[in-house]
Amino acid sequence: MKTAFVTGGSRGIGKAISLKLGSSFNVAVGYASSKDLAEDTVKEITASGGNAMSVHIDVTDASLVDKAFTSIEQQYDGVDVLINNAGITKDNILPRLKDTDWDDVINTNLSGAFRSSQRSIKNMLKKKWGRIVFISSIVGITGNQGQANYAASKAGLIGLSRSISKEMGSRNITANVVAPGYIDTDMTSFLSNDEKNNIIEQLSIKRIGTPEDIANIVSFLCSDESEY
């Protein structure tokens, strides 16, 4: 059985992806600080008959990224599928955005995905098969007030994915981006009912998306059926 590694896999969209992939892959649930939530996700997967493990990963540190992948390789036969989902926000309008807020978001959301992707490709090249999926955001295409750092990081994922696709496609390694709009997670929990209703009015399907909606798309992109 192939192995999938979901960074930020213990909550929200990441958790939904971990649970969805648990029926088809060994799943490594990556976490930065929420070990208990990661272990709970592992228990849900194993209770449904799947195989899973929790893995601590700090995507801002290349040595810790390598350590995380090594721990997965010790239990399973390497990482075949990588879901780059780990991300943070530090919102503010540009005149008030601190250098550290910019650096932290770019380092986690974009550079972290680069580090994880680079490390995962080593195993994928050996097997001549691999799937990399980046969880970007619609704001990476449209931009958003108060989120210059976040939007830039998510836009960068699109360019990164396209470049990996061109480099690795001939080796049967695909790279794709999913760019969700407003999804019902902790990141959108601060919205008022009026704000949610205003968003819903702009959507073709008159509801805010769920983490499971995104997981369904990601599951397809990880499968053999998505090879083209």
Accessible surface in RSA format (square Angstrom, percent):
REM  Atomic radii and reference values for relative SASA: ProtOr
REM  Chains: A
REM  Algorithm: Lee & Richards
REM  Probe-radius: 1.40
REM  Slices: 20
REM RES _ NUM      All-atoms   Total-Side   Main-Chain    Non-polar    All polar
REM                ABS   REL    ABS   REL    ABS   REL    ABS   REL    ABS   REL
RES MET A   1   149.33  77.3  71.21  47.1  78.12 186.0  86.13  73.2  63.20  83.7
RES LYS A   2    77.65  37.9  73.00  44.8   4.66  11.1  32.63  29.4  45.02  48.0
RES THR A   3     1.06   0.8   1.06   1.1   0.00   0.0   0.00   0.0   1.06   1.6
RES ALA A   4     0.00   0.0   0.00   0.0   0.00   0.0   0.00   0.0   0.00   0.0
RES PHE A   5     0.00   0.0   0.00   0.0   0.00   0.0   0.00   0.0   0.00   0.0
RES VAL A   6     0.00   0.0   0.00   0.0   0.00   0.0   0.00   0.0   0.00   0.0
RES THR A   7     1.84   1.3   1.84   1.9   0.00   0.0   0.33   0.4   1.51   2.3
RES GLY A   8    23.03  28.4   0.00   N/A  23.03  28.4  19.70  54.1   3.33   7.5
RES GLY A   9     0.00   0.0   0.00   N/A   0.00   0.0   0.00   0.0   0.00   0.0
RES SER A  10     5.28   4.5   3.37   4.5   1.92   4.4   0.00   0.0   5.28   7.4
RES ARG A  11   116.03  48.7 111.59  56.9   4.44  10.6  46.83  64.0  69.20  41.9
RES GLY A  12    29.67  36.6   0.00   N/A  29.67  36.6  17.12  47.0  12.55  28.1
RES ILE A  13    26.20  14.9  22.89  17.1   3.31   8.0  22.89  16.5   3.31   9.0
RES GLY A  14     0.24   0.3   0.00   N/A   0.24   0.3   0.00   0.0   0.24   0.5
RES LYS A  15    59.26  28.9  59.26  36.4   0.00   0.0  22.05  19.9  37.20  39.6
RES ALA A  16     8.02   7.4   1.68   2.6   6.34  14.4   4.86   6.8   3.15   8.4
RES ILE A  17     0.26   0.1   0.26   0.2   0.00   0.0   0.26   0.2   0.00   0.0
RES SER A  18     0.00   0.0   0.00   0.0   0.00   0.0   0.00   0.0   0.00   0.0
RES LEU A  19    64.13  35.7  48.10  34.4  16.03  40.3  48.76  34.2  15.37  41.3
RES LYS A  20    91.14  44.5  80.89  49.6  10.25  24.4  39.14  35.2  52.00  55.4
RES LEU A  21     1.42   0.8   0.95   0.7   0.48   1.2   1.42   1.0   0.00   0.0
RES GLY A  22     6.54   8.1   0.00   N/A   6.54   8.1   3.28   9.0   3.25   7.3
RES SER A  23   101.46  85.7  61.28  81.8  40.18  92.6  56.05 119.3  45.42  63.6
RES SER A  24    67.29  56.9  48.44  64.6  18.84  43.4  25.53  54.4  41.75  58.5
RES PHE A  25    15.94   8.0  15.86   9.8   0.07   0.2  15.86   9.6   0.07   0.2
RES ASN A  26    12.68   8.7  12.68  12.3   0.00   0.0   0.00   0.0  12.68  12.3
RES VAL A  27     0.00   0.0   0.00   0.0   0.00   0.0   0.00   0.0   0.00   0.0
RES ALA A  28     0.00   0.0   0.00   0.0   0.00   0.0   0.00   0.0   0.00   0.0
RES VAL A  29     0.00   0.0   0.00   0.0   0.00   0.0   0.00   0.0   0.00   0.0
RES GLY A  30     0.00   0.0   0.00   N/A   0.00   0.0   0.00   0.0   0.00   0.0
RES TYR A  31    23.01  10.7  20.93  11.9   2.08   5.4   7.25   5.5  15.75  19.4
RES ALA A  32    71.59  65.8  53.89  83.2  17.70  40.3  54.00  76.0  17.59  46.6
RES SER A  33   103.79  87.7  71.34  95.2  32.44  74.7  48.34 102.9  55.44  77.7
RES SER A  34    19.39  16.4  10.08  13.5   9.30  21.4  13.70  29.2   5.68   8.0
RES LYS A  35   112.75  55.0 110.86  68.0   1.88   4.5  53.96  48.6  58.79  62.6
RES ASP A  36   113.07  79.2 109.55 109.0   3.52   8.3  33.31  78.4  79.76  79.5
RES LEU A  37    73.82  41.1  72.91  52.2   0.91   2.3  72.95  51.2   0.87   2.3
RES ALA A  38     0.00   0.0   0.00   0.0   0.00   0.0   0.00   0.0   0.00   0.0
RES GLU A  39    58.67  33.7  58.67  44.4   0.00   0.0  22.21  43.0  36.46  29.8
RES ASP A  40    64.05  44.9  62.17  61.9   1.88   4.4  16.84  39.6  47.21  47.1
RES THR A  41     0.09   0.1   0.09   0.1   0.00   0.0   0.00   0.0   0.09   0.1
RES VAL A  42    16.56  10.9  16.56  15.0   0.00   0.0  16.56  14.4   0.00   0.0
RES LYS A  43   133.28  65.0 130.62  80.1   2.66   6.3  81.04  72.9  52.24  55.6
RES GLU A  44    73.84  42.4  66.18  50.1   7.66  18.2  35.18  68.1  38.66  31.6
RES ILE A  45     4.56   2.6   1.22   0.9   3.34   8.0   4.05   2.9   0.50   1.4
RES THR A  46    63.98  45.5  48.23  48.9  15.75  37.5  36.21  48.6  27.77  42.0
RES ALA A  47    91.71  84.3  47.30  73.0  44.41 101.0  59.77  84.2  31.95  84.6
RES SER A  48   101.72  86.0  60.59  80.9  41.14  94.8  41.10  87.5  60.62  84.9
RES GLY A  49    70.37  86.8   0.00   N/A  70.37  86.8  36.82 101.0  33.55  75.1
RES GLY A  50    17.14  21.1   0.00   N/A  17.14  21.1   9.85  27.0   7.29  16.3
RES ASN A  51    73.72  50.8  71.52  69.1   2.21   5.3   8.62  20.7  65.10  62.9
RES ALA A  52    13.51  12.4   0.00   0.0  13.51  30.7   0.00   0.0  13.51  35.8
RES MET A  53    25.15  13.0  21.13  14.0   4.02   9.6  25.15  21.4   0.00   0.0
RES SER A  54    27.13  22.9   8.22  11.0  18.91  43.6   0.00   0.0  27.13  38.0
RES VAL A  55     6.03   4.0   2.52   2.3   3.51   8.5   6.03   5.2   0.00   0.0
RES HIS A  56    87.28  47.7  73.86  51.3  13.41  34.3  46.27  47.7  41.01  47.7
RES ILE A  57     5.22   3.0   2.76   2.1   2.46   5.9   2.96   2.1   2.26   6.1
RES ASP A  58    46.32  32.4  44.65  44.4   1.67   3.9   9.18  21.6  37.14  37.0
RES VAL A  59    10.99   7.2   9.58   8.7   1.41   3.4   9.58   8.3   1.41   3.8
RES THR A  60    51.32  36.5  36.62  37.1  14.69  35.0  21.72  29.2  29.60  44.7
RES ASP A  61    53.60  37.5  49.17  48.9   4.44  10.5  12.77  30.1  40.83  40.7
RES ALA A  62    64.43  59.2  54.82  84.6   9.61  21.9  55.48  78.1   8.95  23.7
RES SER A  63    76.53  64.7  61.03  81.5  15.50  35.7  55.16 117.5  21.37  29.9
RES LEU A  64    57.98  32.3  56.61  40.5   1.37   3.4  56.61  39.8   1.37   3.7
RES VAL A  65     2.65   1.7   2.65   2.4   0.00   0.0   2.65   2.3   0.00   0.0
RES ASP A  66    62.99  44.1  62.99  62.7   0.00   0.0  16.43  38.7  46.55  46.4
RES LYS A  67   143.68  70.1 138.64  85.1   5.04  12.0  88.60  79.7  55.09  58.7
RES ALA A  68     2.15   2.0   0.00   0.0   2.15   4.9   1.99   2.8   0.16   0.4
RES PHE A  69     1.31   0.7   1.31   0.8   0.00   0.0   1.31   0.8   0.00   0.0
RES THR A  70    48.37  34.4  48.37  49.0   0.00   0.0  40.93  55.0   7.45  11.3
RES SER A  71    38.20  32.3  34.00  45.4   4.20   9.7  33.25  70.8   4.95   6.9
RES ILE A  72     0.00   0.0   0.00   0.0   0.00   0.0   0.00   0.0   0.00   0.0
RES GLU A  73    64.32  36.9  46.03  34.8  18.29  43.5  22.61  43.7  41.71  34.1
RES GLN A  74   147.69  82.6 107.32  78.4  40.37  96.1  45.31  96.4 102.38  77.6
RES GLN A  75   103.24  57.7  72.06  52.7  31.18  74.2  27.26  58.0  75.99  57.6
RES TYR A  76    32.11  15.0  21.30  12.1  10.81  28.1  26.99  20.3   5.12   6.3
RES ASP A  77   106.30  74.5  94.91  94.5  11.39  26.9  38.34  90.2  67.96  67.8
RES GLY A  78     3.49   4.3   0.00   N/A   3.49   4.3   1.65   4.5   1.83   4.1
RES VAL A  79     1.06   0.7   0.70   0.6   0.35   0.9   0.70   0.6   0.35   1.0
RES ASP A  80     2.16   1.5   2.14   2.1   0.02   0.0   0.02   0.0   2.14   2.1
RES VAL A  81     0.00   0.0   0.00   0.0   0.00   0.0   0.00   0.0   0.00   0.0
RES LEU A  82     0.00   0.0   0.00   0.0   0.00   0.0   0.00   0.0   0.00   0.0
RES ILE A  83     0.00   0.0   0.00   0.0   0.00   0.0   0.00   0.0   0.00   0.0
RES ASN A  84     8.26   5.7   4.18   4.0   4.08   9.8   3.64   8.8   4.62   4.5
RES ASN A  85    24.00  16.5  14.91  14.4   9.09  21.9   0.45   1.1  23.55  22.8
RES ALA A  86    27.42  25.2  16.88  26.1  10.54  24.0  19.33  27.2   8.09  21.4
RES GLY A  87    26.92  33.2   0.00   N/A  26.92  33.2   3.33   9.1  23.60  52.8
RES ILE A  88    58.76  33.4  55.85  41.6   2.91   7.0  58.76  42.3   0.00   0.0
RES THR A  89    51.78  36.8  31.98  32.4  19.80  47.2   5.63   7.6  46.15  69.8
RES LYS A  90    81.64  39.8  72.12  44.3   9.51  22.6  50.98  45.9  30.65  32.7
RES ASP A  91    77.79  54.5  48.73  48.5  29.06  68.7  23.53  55.4  54.26  54.1
RES ASN A  92    55.84  38.5  48.11  46.5   7.72  18.6   9.13  22.0  46.71  45.1
RES ILE A  93    83.92  47.8  81.37  60.6   2.55   6.1  83.32  60.0   0.60   1.6
RES LEU A  94   120.80  67.3 108.46  77.6  12.35  31.0 108.46  76.2  12.35  33.2
RES PRO A  95   120.90  88.1  76.15  69.4  44.75 162.7  88.94  73.4  31.96 198.6
RES ARG A  96   166.72  70.0 150.78  76.9  15.94  37.9  43.57  59.6 123.14  74.6
RES LEU A  97    25.41  14.1   4.39   3.1  21.02  52.8   4.50   3.2  20.91  56.3
RES LYS A  98   138.53  67.6 131.36  80.6   7.17  17.1  80.75  72.7  57.77  61.5
RES ASP A  99   118.26  82.8 111.07 110.5   7.19  17.0  30.65  72.1  87.61  87.4
RES THR A 100    83.53  59.4  82.66  83.8   0.88   2.1  72.97  98.0  10.56  16.0
RES ASP A 101    25.63  18.0  25.63  25.5   0.00   0.0   0.21   0.5  25.43  25.4
RES TRP A 102    97.69  39.2  97.69  47.3   0.00   0.0  76.29  40.7  21.40  34.7
RES ASP A 103    81.41  57.0  77.60  77.2   3.81   9.0  26.38  62.1  55.03  54.9
RES ASP A 104    53.49  37.5  50.62  50.4   2.87   6.8  10.72  25.2  42.77  42.7
RES VAL A 105     0.00   0.0   0.00   0.0   0.00   0.0   0.00   0.0   0.00   0.0
RES ILE A 106    33.29  18.9  33.29  24.8   0.00   0.0  33.29  24.0   0.00   0.0
RES ASN A 107    47.78  33.0  46.56  45.0   1.22   2.9  12.61  30.3  35.17  34.0
RES THR A 108    17.34  12.3  16.15  16.4   1.19   2.8   9.10  12.2   8.24  12.5
RES ASN A 109     2.62   1.8   0.00   0.0   2.62   6.3   0.15   0.4   2.47   2.4
RES LEU A 110    43.62  24.3  43.62  31.2   0.00   0.0  43.62  30.6   0.00   0.0
RES SER A 111    31.22  26.4  28.87  38.5   2.34   5.4   7.16  15.3  24.06  33.7
RES GLY A 112     0.31   0.4   0.00   N/A   0.31   0.4   0.29   0.8   0.02   0.0
RES ALA A 113     6.83   6.3   2.76   4.3   4.07   9.3   5.10   7.2   1.74   4.6
RES PHE A 114    92.65  46.4  92.59  57.3   0.06   0.1  92.65  56.2   0.00   0.0
RES ARG A 115    49.79  20.9  45.78  23.3   4.01   9.6   7.79  10.6  42.01  25.5
RES SER A 116     0.25   0.2   0.25   0.3   0.00   0.0   0.00   0.0   0.25   0.3
RES SER A 117     1.83   1.5   1.83   2.4   0.00   0.0   1.83   3.9   0.00   0.0
RES GLN A 118   106.61  59.6  97.97  71.6   8.64  20.6  31.57  67.2  75.04  56.9
RES ARG A 119    31.30  13.1  29.31  14.9   1.99   4.7  13.62  18.6  17.68  10.7
RES SER A 120     0.77   0.6   0.00   0.0   0.77   1.8   0.77   1.6   0.00   0.0
RES ILE A 121    19.38  11.0  19.38  14.4   0.00   0.0  19.38  14.0   0.00   0.0
RES LYS A 122   122.48  59.8 116.82  71.7   5.66  13.5  73.52  66.2  48.97  52.2
RES ASN A 123    20.35  14.0  19.07  18.4   1.29   3.1   5.93  14.3  14.42  13.9
RES MET A 124     0.05   0.0   0.00   0.0   0.05   0.1   0.05   0.0   0.00   0.0
RES LEU A 125    69.48  38.7  58.16  41.6  11.32  28.5  58.44  41.0  11.04  29.7
RES LYS A 126   171.38  83.6 136.44  83.7  34.94  83.2  88.59  79.7  82.79  88.2
RES LYS A 127    75.42  36.8  49.00  30.1  26.42  62.9  48.69  43.8  26.73  28.5
RES LYS A 128   150.49  73.4 144.85  88.9   5.64  13.4  87.09  78.4  63.41  67.5
RES TRP A 129    29.59  11.9  29.58  14.3   0.00   0.0  25.31  13.5   4.28   6.9
RES GLY A 130     0.00   0.0   0.00   N/A   0.00   0.0   0.00   0.0   0.00   0.0
RES ARG A 131     0.66   0.3   0.66   0.3   0.00   0.0   0.23   0.3   0.44   0.3
RES ILE A 132     0.52   0.3   0.00   0.0   0.52   1.3   0.00   0.0   0.52   1.4
RES VAL A 133     0.36   0.2   0.36   0.3   0.00   0.0   0.36   0.3   0.00   0.0
RES PHE A 134     0.00   0.0   0.00   0.0   0.00   0.0   0.00   0.0   0.00   0.0
RES ILE A 135     7.98   4.5   7.64   5.7   0.35   0.8   7.64   5.5   0.35   0.9
RES SER A 136     3.37   2.8   0.00   0.0   3.37   7.8   0.00   0.0   3.37   4.7
RES SER A 137    12.41  10.5  12.41  16.6   0.00   0.0   3.99   8.5   8.42  11.8
RES ILE A 138    64.53  36.7  64.53  48.1   0.00   0.0  64.53  46.5   0.00   0.0
RES VAL A 139    17.73  11.7  17.06  15.4   0.66   1.6  17.06  14.8   0.66   1.8
RES GLY A 140    12.30  15.2   0.00   N/A  12.30  15.2   0.14   0.4  12.15  27.2
RES ILE A 141   115.51  65.7  82.37  61.4  33.14  79.9  87.05  62.7  28.46  77.2
RES THR A 142    96.11  68.4  56.55  57.3  39.56  94.3  58.31  78.3  37.80  57.1
RES GLY A 143    34.38  42.4   0.00   N/A  34.38  42.4  23.55  64.6  10.82  24.2
RES ASN A 144    66.37  45.8  45.11  43.6  21.27  51.2   7.43  17.9  58.94  57.0
RES GLN A 145   174.40  97.5 150.42 109.9  23.98  57.1  60.65 129.1 113.75  86.3
RES GLY A 146    18.48  22.8   0.00   N/A  18.48  22.8  11.36  31.2   7.13  16.0
RES GLN A 147    25.16  14.1  25.15  18.4   0.00   0.0   4.36   9.3  20.80  15.8
RES ALA A 148    36.47  33.5  26.18  40.4  10.29  23.4  32.56  45.9   3.91  10.3
RES ASN A 149     0.00   0.0   0.00   0.0   0.00   0.0   0.00   0.0   0.00   0.0
RES TYR A 150    23.51  11.0  23.51  13.4   0.00   0.0   7.21   5.4  16.30  20.1
RES ALA A 151    11.55  10.6  10.70  16.5   0.85   1.9  11.10  15.6   0.45   1.2
RES ALA A 152    39.06  35.9  24.07  37.2  14.99  34.1  32.72  46.1   6.34  16.8
RES SER A 153     0.00   0.0   0.00   0.0   0.00   0.0   0.00   0.0   0.00   0.0
RES LYS A 154     9.68   4.7   9.68   5.9   0.00   0.0   0.15   0.1   9.53  10.1
RES ALA A 155    42.11  38.7  34.22  52.8   7.89  17.9  34.55  48.7   7.56  20.0
RES GLY A 156    23.66  29.2   0.00   N/A  23.66  29.2  19.83  54.4   3.83   8.6
RES LEU A 157     2.57   1.4   2.57   1.8   0.00   0.0   2.57   1.8   0.00   0.0
RES ILE A 158    30.53  17.4  30.53  22.7   0.00   0.0  30.53  22.0   0.00   0.0
RES GLY A 159    37.75  46.6   0.00   N/A  37.75  46.6  34.96  95.9   2.80   6.3
RES LEU A 160    36.98  20.6  30.07  21.5   6.90  17.4  34.79  24.4   2.18   5.9
RES SER A 161     2.89   2.4   2.89   3.9   0.00   0.0   0.20   0.4   2.69   3.8
RES ARG A 162   161.88  68.0 158.37  80.7   3.51   8.4  50.72  69.3 111.16  67.4
RES SER A 163    57.21  48.3  53.16  71.0   4.05   9.3  25.67  54.7  31.54  44.2
RES ILE A 164    13.20   7.5  13.14   9.8   0.06   0.1  13.18   9.5   0.02   0.1
RES SER A 165    45.25  38.2  40.55  54.1   4.70  10.8   7.10  15.1  38.15  53.4
RES LYS A 166   180.19  87.9 145.23  89.1  34.96  83.2 101.05  91.0  79.14  84.3
RES GLU A 167   107.17  61.5  95.45  72.2  11.72  27.9  39.06  75.6  68.11  55.6
RES MET A 168    28.58  14.8  28.58  18.9   0.00   0.0  28.58  24.3   0.00   0.0
RES GLY A 169    39.99  49.3   0.00   N/A  39.99  49.3  23.08  63.3  16.91  37.9
RES SER A 170   105.22  88.9  57.24  76.4  47.98 110.5  58.54 124.7  46.68  65.4
RES ARG A 171   117.46  49.3 111.75  57.0   5.71  13.6  25.63  35.0  91.83  55.7
RES ASN A 172    56.48  39.0  50.89  49.2   5.59  13.5  21.48  51.7  35.00  33.8
RES ILE A 173     0.02   0.0   0.00   0.0   0.02   0.1   0.00   0.0   0.02   0.1
RES THR A 174    21.83  15.5  19.71  20.0   2.12   5.1  21.09  28.3   0.74   1.1
RES ALA A 175     9.28   8.5   0.00   0.0   9.28  21.1   0.00   0.0   9.28  24.6
RES ASN A 176    47.41  32.7  44.16  42.7   3.26   7.8   5.02  12.1  42.39  41.0
RES VAL A 177    44.16  29.1  15.23  13.8  28.93  69.7  15.23  13.2  28.93  78.5
RES VAL A 178    12.49   8.2   9.20   8.3   3.29   7.9  12.49  10.9   0.00   0.0
RES ALA A 179    33.31  30.6  11.69  18.0  21.62  49.2  12.01  16.9  21.30  56.4
RES PRO A 180    13.08   9.5   5.36   4.9   7.72  28.1  11.79   9.7   1.28   8.0
RES GLY A 181    42.30  52.2   0.00   N/A  42.30  52.2  19.37  53.2  22.93  51.4
RES TYR A 182    88.69  41.4  80.42  45.8   8.28  21.5  51.76  38.9  36.93  45.5
RES ILE A 183    13.60   7.7  12.27   9.1   1.33   3.2  12.27   8.8   1.33   3.6
RES ASP A 184    85.52  59.9  74.62  74.3  10.90  25.8  11.52  27.1  73.99  73.8
RES THR A 185    25.87  18.4  14.29  14.5  11.58  27.6  18.57  24.9   7.29  11.0
RES ASP A 186    99.66  69.8  86.95  86.5  12.71  30.1  33.17  78.1  66.49  66.3
RES MET A 187    89.87  46.5  74.48  49.3  15.39  36.6  64.93  55.2  24.94  33.0
RES THR A 188    18.00  12.8  17.87  18.1   0.13   0.3  16.12  21.7   1.88   2.8
RES SER A 189    76.13  64.3  51.77  69.1  24.36  56.1  34.58  73.6  41.55  58.2
RES PHE A 190   151.68  75.9 118.46  73.4  33.21  86.4 130.20  78.9  21.47  61.5
RES LEU A 191    22.45  12.5  12.65   9.1   9.80  24.6  12.65   8.9   9.80  26.4
RES SER A 192    56.14  47.4  46.18  61.6   9.95  22.9  50.99 108.6   5.14   7.2
RES ASN A 193   116.04  80.0 110.54 106.8   5.50  13.2  25.34  61.0  90.71  87.7
RES ASP A 194   105.47  73.9 102.41 101.9   3.06   7.2  26.22  61.7  79.26  79.0
RES GLU A 195    80.99  46.5  79.10  59.8   1.89   4.5  29.63  57.3  51.36  41.9
RES LYS A 196    59.08  28.8  59.08  36.2   0.00   0.0  21.15  19.0  37.93  40.4
RES ASN A 197    83.21  57.4  82.06  79.3   1.15   2.8  22.67  54.6  60.54  58.5
RES ASN A 198    91.86  63.3  88.89  85.9   2.97   7.1  19.20  46.2  72.66  70.2
RES ILE A 199    19.45  11.1  18.90  14.1   0.55   1.3  19.45  14.0   0.01   0.0
RES ILE A 200    40.74  23.2  40.74  30.4   0.00   0.0  40.74  29.3   0.00   0.0
RES GLU A 201   124.26  71.3 109.41  82.8  14.85  35.4  39.69  76.8  84.57  69.0
RES GLN A 202   149.48  83.6 111.45  81.4  38.04  90.6  47.50 101.1 101.98  77.3
RES LEU A 203    57.90  32.2  55.30  39.6   2.60   6.5  57.60  40.5   0.30   0.8
RES SER A 204   117.15  99.0  79.28 105.8  37.87  87.2  48.31 102.9  68.84  96.4
RES ILE A 205   124.18  70.7 117.88  87.8   6.30  15.2 121.56  87.5   2.62   7.1
RES LYS A 206   120.93  59.0  96.34  59.1  24.59  58.5  80.08  72.1  40.85  43.5
RES ARG A 207   110.91  46.6 105.62  53.8   5.29  12.6  55.92  76.4  54.99  33.3
RES ILE A 208    25.69  14.6  16.42  12.2   9.27  22.4  16.42  11.8   9.27  25.2
RES GLY A 209    13.72  16.9   0.00   N/A  13.72  16.9  10.51  28.8   3.21   7.2
RES THR A 210    48.25  34.3  48.25  48.9   0.00   0.0  43.99  59.1   4.26   6.4
RES PRO A 211    19.62  14.3  19.62  17.9   0.00   0.0  19.62  16.2   0.00   0.0
RES GLU A 212   101.71  58.4 101.48  76.8   0.23   0.6  57.53 111.3  44.18  36.1
RES ASP A 213    42.92  30.1  38.52  38.3   4.40  10.4  18.77  44.2  24.16  24.1
RES ILE A 214    10.22   5.8  10.22   7.6   0.00   0.0  10.22   7.4   0.00   0.0
RES ALA A 215     2.21   2.0   1.86   2.9   0.34   0.8   1.86   2.6   0.34   0.9
RES ASN A 216    76.61  52.8  67.50  65.2   9.11  21.9  23.53  56.6  53.08  51.3
RES ILE A 217    85.33  48.6  80.54  60.0   4.78  11.5  85.23  61.4   0.09   0.3
RES VAL A 218     0.00   0.0   0.00   0.0   0.00   0.0   0.00   0.0   0.00   0.0
RES SER A 219    28.35  24.0  25.77  34.4   2.57   5.9   2.09   4.5  26.25  36.8
RES PHE A 220   108.92  54.5 102.65  63.6   6.27  16.3 108.31  65.7   0.61   1.7
RES LEU A 221    24.99  13.9  24.64  17.6   0.36   0.9  24.64  17.3   0.36   1.0
RES CYS A 222     0.14   0.1   0.00   0.0   0.14   0.3   0.00   0.0   0.14   0.2
RES SER A 223    27.61  23.3  22.77  30.4   4.84  11.2  26.89  57.3   0.72   1.0
RES ASP A 224    86.48  60.6  78.48  78.1   8.00  18.9  28.98  68.2  57.49  57.3
RES GLU A 225   136.33  78.3 105.41  79.7  30.92  73.6  60.33 116.7  76.00  62.0
RES SER A 226    11.09   9.4   1.44   1.9   9.65  22.2   5.14  10.9   5.95   8.3
RES GLU A 227   111.90  64.2  94.29  71.3  17.61  41.9  19.18  37.1  92.73  75.7
RES TYR A 228   250.54 117.0 195.45 111.2  55.09 143.4 171.05 128.5  79.50  98.0
END  Absolute sums over single chains surface
CHAIN  1 A    11509.8       9381.9       2127.8       6116.7       5393.1
END  Absolute sums over all chains
TOTAL         11509.8       9381.9       2127.8       6116.7       5393.1
